[in-house]
């Protein structure tokens, strides 16, 4: 048989009430932060990284242009 005692004897029986709007907004905020972190990892690059990649591409273009033998092979055809 069940032993019935008043709720006052169970201090952990009832939790403190929470504001559901605040809980919902906090959950949405954390989800947005998680999505932002994923997007930063996926797409985000710093300005230094972008300029470094551009400088490397320009250097490669200068090197390949410097190694050309003459006119464009398509024009010689």
N, C-alpha and C positions, 0 to 999 in steps of 0.2 A: 504494500500500500504506500501511496505517496505521502511524504511528510510535508505538510503545509506550514510554512512560516511566513510572516509578513515581509514585505520587500525591504523594510528598514534593517532587517537582519542580514540582508545580502547587499553589501555596499557596492559591489560590482554589477549588480543585476541591471541597473539602469545607467545608460550612458548619458553624457551631457548632450543637450540638443544642439544641432548644427544648423546653420543657415544654408539651405539647399542651393540658393542662387550663388552664394560664394563658392560652394563646393563645385557646382557646375562650371562656373567661370574659371576656377583654378584648374580644373581638369582640362578645359579647352585651352587655357594658356600654356599648360605643360605640353599638350599635344602640338601646339603651334611652335613652341620652342624646340621640340624634338624634330619636327619637320624642317625647321630652319637650320638646325645643326646638320641634318642629313644633306640639305641643299648646299650648305657651305662646303661640306666635304666633297660633294659631287661636282659642283660647278665653280666654287669660289677659288679665286687665285688673287694673290696680292698684286699691287701695282708693280712691285719689283720683279715678280715672276713673269708678268706680262711683258715688261720692257726687256727682260733678259731673253725671253723667247723671240721677241721681235728682232733684237740685236743679233742673235744667232742666225735667224733666217736671212737677215740682210748680209751677214758675213758669208754665209753659204752661197747666196746669190752672186756676190762679188767674186768669190773664188771660182764658181762654175763659169761665170762670164769671162774671167781672166784666162781660163783654160780653153776657150774656143779657138779653133784653128783658123777660122776665117769667116766667110759669109755663112749664112744660114744654110744647112743642107737642103732644106726644102726649096730655097731659091735657086740652088745649083742644078736641080733636077732636070 
